[in-house]
Amino acid sequence: MLRSILLLCSLVTGALCAEVTVTDATVRLLPPGVPNTAAYFSIQNSSDTDQILIGASADFATKAEIHNHILVDDMMRMQQQSEVVIKPGETLQFAPGGLHIMLFGLKQPLLEGQSVAISVHTQDGESIIITANVARPSVHKHH
């Protein structure tokens, strides 16, 4: 699996793979029968130009969109983002309560520990392949 991703990077024109680094990618494992879920990760832009994310796709879901939680009239709402700009040298966190990839219409139930691939598309027409781990949402216990 990993080998094919590296090969893909070397075939892509322009060294985008070296300039954008994705770490800690997870897809939230939800109870069976829940059709939608979300993906979270950190994405770092080590190039000297803005990287503009304009969308996402995943073969295991019907639709994938970039969403953000924003405050509207004192209510947190999810809103689709048509573009997300990552400035040179900046690391953006896609995390619960903030930016995330919404995955709609899962084609099959996800399994804990499974690896799934998500593509994030940039304005330059490049695709960044993210390999994400399926994990249960972490529960913060209050003592």
Secondary structure, 3 states (H helix, E strand, C coil): CHHHHHHHHHHCCCCHHHHEEEEEEEEECCCCCCCCEEEEEEEEECCCCCEEEEEEEECCEEEEEEEEEEEECCEEEEEECCCEEECCCCEEEECCCCEEEEEEEECCCCCCCCEEEEEEEECCCCEEEEEEEEECCCCCCCC
